[in-house]
Amino acid sequence: MIIKDSVKRQLTIFLAQGLGVGRIPVAPGTFGTLVGLPIVWILWNFNPLIYVAITGLFIAFSIWIAGRAARFQGTHDDPKIVIDEIVGIVVALAWVPPSVIALAAGFILFRLLDIIKPPPINWIDRRVKGGLGIVLDDLIAGLGANIVLQIAFRSW
């Protein structure tokens, strides 16, 4: 059982770290966000309702895996945990008309909101704990980016 538990811990942390991308020593959140871009590109090929359904499942999984990884590591929000950035960019680009320009704009806007953390993102980041706290601030940043992208790309 000890080996089995050790493997579970390592797999959990590996998934929370975006398949190891979070271990990159410089800007792990930025690299985690980059991991989300091919996922967005794939999801853009599905019906928008399927995009939302998969995103909902991914959000639930991200909250669960981030919380478990944080407990295993004894931290609240280790910067190496990047699954929150991955799901955040998926939210940021949901229902945005597909294009390389949209990917780039979504990436930049999401990263700015995630790094600057304007209200209410900063409040959530400080007060909500566990897996929900790790992921929720990125979901709100993704939602904020999505609103701006919807206005920008749908009004042209």
QUITA-V299423 format. One record per residue. PSI is psi in radians with two decimals (NA if undefined). BURIAL is # if it has 24 or more other ideal C-beta (glycine too) atoms within 12 Angstrom, else .. Layout:
psi={PSI	PSI}
burial={BURIAL	BURIAL}
//
This chain:
psi={-0.56	-0.77	-0.75	-0.79	-0.67	-0.72	-0.72	-0.78	-0.85	-0.73	-0.73	-0.85	-0.71	-0.75	-0.75	-0.50	0.32	0.84	0.59	-0.17	-0.58	-0.25	-0.13	2.22	-0.33	2.23	0.96	-0.59	-0.65	-0.76	-0.62	-0.72	-0.70	-0.63	-0.57	-0.39	-0.79	-0.53	-0.77	-0.82	-0.73	-0.81	-0.52	-0.35	-0.11	2.90	2.45	-0.57	-0.59	-0.69	-0.85	-0.73	-0.81	-0.69	-0.73	-0.78	-0.71	-0.67	-0.86	-0.78	-0.74	-0.75	-0.80	-0.87	-0.65	-0.72	-0.77	-0.77	-0.74	-0.73	-0.78	-0.64	-0.19	0.55	2.88	-0.95	1.32	2.29	-0.33	-0.35	1.95	0.09	-0.47	-0.65	-0.64	-0.86	-0.53	-0.75	-0.53	-0.71	-0.74	-0.57	0.16	2.29	0.27	2.35	2.21	2.27	2.83	-0.64	-0.72	-0.72	-0.83	-0.81	-0.74	-0.74	-0.89	-0.83	-0.78	-0.79	-0.71	-0.83	-0.65	-0.62	-0.83	-0.63	1.10	2.83	2.49	0.07	-0.76	-0.65	-0.81	-0.77	-0.65	-0.53	-0.49	2.23	3.05	-2.88	-0.67	-0.75	-0.65	-0.71	-0.60	-0.71	-0.59	-0.58	-0.71	-0.71	-0.72	-0.70	-0.74	-0.77	-0.69	-0.74	-0.81	-0.75	-0.66	-0.79	-0.80	-0.79	-0.32	-0.22	-0.06	NA}
burial={.	.	.	.	.	.	.	.	.	.	.	#	#	#	#	#	#	#	#	.	#	#	.	.	.	.	.	#	#	#	#	#	#	#	#	#	#	.	#	#	#	.	#	#	.	.	.	.	.	.	#	.	.	#	#	.	.	#	#	.	#	#	#	#	#	#	#	#	#	#	.	#	.	.	.	.	#	#	#	#	#	#	#	#	#	#	#	#	#	#	#	#	#	#	#	#	.	.	.	.	.	#	#	.	#	#	#	#	#	#	#	.	#	#	.	.	.	.	.	.	#	.	.	#	#	.	.	#	.	.	#	#	#	#	#	#	#	#	#	#	#	#	#	#	#	#	.	#	#	.	.	.	.	.	.	.}
//
